[in-house]
Amino acid sequence: MKNRVAMAALLAVLPVGVSMAAPNNVGCGVGSIIFDGQSGVGPQVLAVTTNGTLGNQTFGISSGTLGCATDGVVAQPVKVAMFIDTNLDKLAYDMAVGQGETLDSLANLIGMEGSDKAAFFELAKANYAEIIPSDRANTQDVIAALNQVLAQNGELAKYAHLV
């Protein structure tokens, strides 16, 4: 009986977890390198299990190897996507005028330094039509366009991978 309840709970939660999973949400380490480029739940589980079993992430983070970064930046694309999805209309308005609480919150969420915010706000305003091409723009389209616009800007390119 307990097994059936546990299995039912897992099956109820699994689709939600899988649908929210980022392309690389297993961290860095040997498992991430071995299963790089593979998609699906199976390779993700194997990658995270390999990383956990070998205990190599600490070494990778300390040394900057095994696909780990030493810059201390933790990207949270799922949180950014959830924020944009929840606030897309307000964010579109703020981008159109080049200022506002929602645009400032996005800048904070991606870890933007205060000294870069004015340039970010101006960039969002100047490229509004590219970032939000229509009233039917969805979150993924906005994220992709915002990353592209940021990557093309010499001053703000360092934030492109955080969106």
C-alpha positions as CSV (number, residue, x, y, z in Angstrom):
1,M,0.0,0.0,0.0
2,K,2.8,2.4,0.9
3,N,4.5,1.7,-2.4
4,R,1.4,2.5,-4.3
5,V,0.9,5.8,-2.5
6,A,4.6,6.8,-3.0
7,M,4.4,5.8,-6.7
8,A,1.2,7.8,-7.2
9,A,2.8,10.9,-5.5
10,L,5.9,10.6,-7.7
11,L,3.8,10.2,-10.9
12,A,1.7,13.3,-9.9
13,V,4.8,15.5,-9.4
14,L,7.0,14.1,-12.1
15,P,5.3,15.9,-15.1
16,V,5.6,19.3,-13.3
17,G,9.3,18.7,-12.5
18,V,10.1,17.6,-16.0
19,S,8.2,20.4,-17.7
20,M,10.1,23.0,-15.6
21,A,13.5,21.3,-16.1
22,A,16.1,23.5,-17.8
23,P,18.3,22.0,-20.6
24,N,21.2,21.7,-18.2
25,N,19.9,21.6,-14.7
26,V,22.3,19.0,-13.3
27,G,25.2,21.3,-12.5
28,C,28.8,20.7,-13.4
29,G,31.0,17.6,-13.0
30,V,32.0,14.5,-14.8
31,G,28.4,13.3,-15.2
32,S,27.5,16.6,-16.9
33,I,30.4,16.2,-19.4
34,I,29.6,12.5,-20.1
35,F,26.0,13.2,-20.8
36,D,26.4,16.6,-22.4
37,G,24.1,17.2,-25.4
38,Q,21.7,14.4,-24.4
39,S,18.2,15.3,-23.5
40,G,15.5,13.7,-21.5
41,V,15.0,12.6,-18.0
42,G,17.2,9.5,-18.2
43,P,20.5,11.3,-19.1
44,Q,19.7,14.0,-16.5
45,V,19.2,11.4,-13.8
46,L,22.4,9.6,-14.9
47,A,24.4,12.8,-15.0
48,V,23.3,14.0,-11.6
49,T,23.8,10.5,-10.1
50,T,27.3,10.3,-11.6
51,N,28.2,13.8,-10.3
52,G,26.9,12.9,-6.8
53,T,28.4,9.5,-6.6
54,L,31.9,10.6,-7.7
55,G,31.7,13.8,-5.5
56,N,33.6,15.8,-8.1
57,Q,31.7,19.0,-8.2
58,T,33.6,20.6,-5.3
59,F,36.8,19.9,-7.1
60,G,35.4,21.2,-10.3
61,I,34.2,24.4,-8.7
62,S,37.4,25.0,-6.9
63,S,39.6,24.4,-9.9
64,G,37.4,25.7,-12.7
65,T,37.4,22.3,-14.4
66,L,34.7,19.7,-15.3
67,G,32.5,22.4,-16.8
68,C,32.4,24.4,-13.5
69,A,32.9,28.1,-13.3
70,T,34.9,29.8,-10.5
71,D,33.3,33.3,-10.9
72,G,30.7,32.6,-8.2
73,V,27.8,33.5,-10.5
74,V,24.8,31.2,-10.1
75,A,22.5,31.5,-13.1
76,Q,18.8,30.9,-12.3
77,P,17.1,30.8,-15.7
78,V,14.0,29.1,-14.3
79,K,13.4,32.0,-11.9
80,V,14.0,34.5,-14.7
81,A,11.6,32.7,-17.0
82,M,9.0,32.5,-14.2
83,F,9.4,36.2,-13.4
84,I,9.0,37.2,-17.1
85,D,6.1,34.9,-17.6
86,T,4.3,36.3,-14.6
87,N,5.1,39.9,-15.4
88,L,5.3,40.0,-19.2
89,D,2.8,42.8,-19.7
90,K,4.3,45.0,-17.0
91,L,7.8,44.3,-18.3
92,A,6.8,45.1,-21.9
93,Y,5.5,48.5,-20.7
94,D,8.6,49.2,-18.7
95,M,10.9,48.3,-21.6
96,A,8.9,50.5,-23.9
97,V,9.5,53.5,-21.6
98,G,13.0,52.5,-20.5
99,Q,12.3,52.5,-16.8
100,G,10.1,51.0,-14.1
101,E,9.9,48.7,-11.2
102,T,9.5,45.5,-13.2
103,L,12.5,46.3,-15.4
104,D,14.5,47.1,-12.3
105,S,13.4,43.8,-10.7
106,L,14.5,41.9,-13.8
107,A,17.9,43.6,-13.7
108,N,18.2,42.6,-10.0
109,L,17.2,39.1,-10.7
110,I,19.9,38.6,-13.3
111,G,22.5,40.1,-10.9
112,M,23.0,43.3,-12.8
113,E,25.3,45.8,-11.1
114,G,23.8,49.2,-10.2
115,S,26.2,50.9,-12.5
116,D,25.0,48.9,-15.5
117,K,21.2,49.4,-14.9
118,A,20.9,52.8,-16.8
119,A,22.6,51.2,-19.9
120,F,20.3,48.2,-19.6
121,F,17.2,50.3,-19.4
122,E,18.3,52.3,-22.4
123,L,19.1,49.1,-24.3
124,A,15.7,47.6,-23.5
125,K,14.0,50.8,-24.7
126,A,16.0,51.1,-27.9
127,N,15.5,47.4,-28.8
128,Y,11.9,47.1,-27.6
129,A,10.6,46.1,-31.0
130,E,13.2,43.3,-31.3
131,I,12.7,42.0,-27.7
132,I,8.9,42.2,-27.8
133,P,8.0,42.0,-31.5
134,S,4.3,41.7,-31.0
135,D,1.5,41.4,-28.4
136,R,1.7,37.6,-28.9
137,A,5.4,37.4,-27.8
138,N,5.8,34.6,-25.3
139,T,8.3,34.2,-22.5
140,Q,10.8,32.0,-24.4
141,D,10.8,34.4,-27.3
142,V,11.4,37.4,-25.0
143,I,14.3,35.6,-23.2
144,A,15.9,34.6,-26.5
145,A,15.7,38.1,-27.9
146,L,16.9,39.7,-24.7
147,N,19.9,37.4,-24.6
148,Q,20.7,38.2,-28.2
149,V,20.4,42.0,-27.6
150,L,22.5,41.8,-24.5
151,A,25.2,39.6,-26.2
152,Q,25.6,42.2,-29.0
153,N,26.2,45.0,-26.5
154,G,29.9,45.2,-25.4
155,E,29.1,46.7,-22.0
156,L,26.2,44.4,-21.1
157,A,27.2,41.2,-22.8
158,K,28.4,39.7,-19.5
159,Y,24.7,39.4,-18.5
160,A,23.5,37.6,-21.6
161,H,24.0,34.1,-20.1
162,L,22.1,35.0,-17.0
163,V,18.7,35.7,-18.7
